[in-house]
């Protein structure tokens, strides 16, 4: 039986921190503000990165 290798989760942790920060800013901005769409897009992109990376971790 092989020893389990440690997974490097540094990148996914960075993405999670970025998502949390973007989400906090997004919640505090009124929808009429131009930055609202920018922070919303940042949340979506970070979520996509997390989803992609989480699928690669077990491999």
Buried (B, 14 or more C-beta within 10 A) or exposed (E): EEEEEEEEEEEBEEBBEBBEBBBEBBEEBEEEEEEBEBBBEBBEBBBEBBEEBEEEEEE
